[in-house]
Amino acid sequence: MISEDIEYNKDIFLSELEASLREVNRKINMSKLENRKIGTISSEEALKDVVPIQWREDLFNDNE
């Protein structure tokens, strides 16, 4: 009984997974790639607006 339930749930999971993968596995639209602006920027330029995470102090002290 339990093994039948496990097999049934496994089959449902695999069916849903296959459906999801089919949806994700669409062909790449090459025209979008061909027409995009390509450029190289420095690490400094790429990271100029990055803001460090403001962690709460109690997370470091294991108070919560």
C-alpha positions in Angstrom: 0.0 0.0 0.0 2.7 2.5 1.0 4.9 1.6 -1.9 2.0 2.0 -4.3 1.4 5.5 -2.8 5.0 6.4 -3.2 5.0 5.2 -6.8 1.8 7.2 -7.5 3.3 10.3 -6.0 6.5 9.8 -7.9 4.6 9.5 -11.2 2.6 12.7 -10.5 5.8 14.5 -9.6 7.6 13.3 -12.7 4.6 14.3 -14.9 4.6 17.8 -13.4 8.4 18.1 -13.8 8.3 17.0 -17.4 5.5 19.6 -18.1 7.6 22.3 -16.5 10.7 21.3 -18.4 8.9 21.4 -21.7 7.7 24.9 -20.9 11.2 26.1 -20.1 12.9 24.3 -23.0 11.7 26.7 -25.6 14.0 27.7 -28.5 16.2 30.7 -28.0 15.1 33.7 -30.0 18.3 34.5 -31.8 17.1 37.8 -33.2 17.0 39.2 -29.6 20.6 38.2 -29.1 21.7 39.5 -32.5 20.1 42.9 -32.0 21.2 43.6 -28.5 23.7 46.3 -27.5 27.0 44.7 -26.6 29.7 46.4 -24.6 32.3 45.8 -22.0 32.4 47.7 -18.8 34.9 47.6 -15.9 34.2 45.9 -12.6 34.3 49.3 -11.0 31.6 50.6 -13.3 29.5 47.5 -12.8 29.7 47.7 -9.0 29.4 51.4 -8.6 25.8 51.4 -7.3 26.1 48.3 -5.1 25.1 48.9 -1.5 26.3 46.5 1.2 23.6 44.6 3.1 22.6 46.3 6.3 22.5 43.3 8.6 20.7 43.6 11.9 23.1 43.4 14.8 21.0 40.7 16.5 21.7 38.3 13.6 25.4 38.4 14.4 24.8 37.9 18.1 22.4 35.0 17.7 19.7 36.8 19.7 16.9 35.8 17.5 
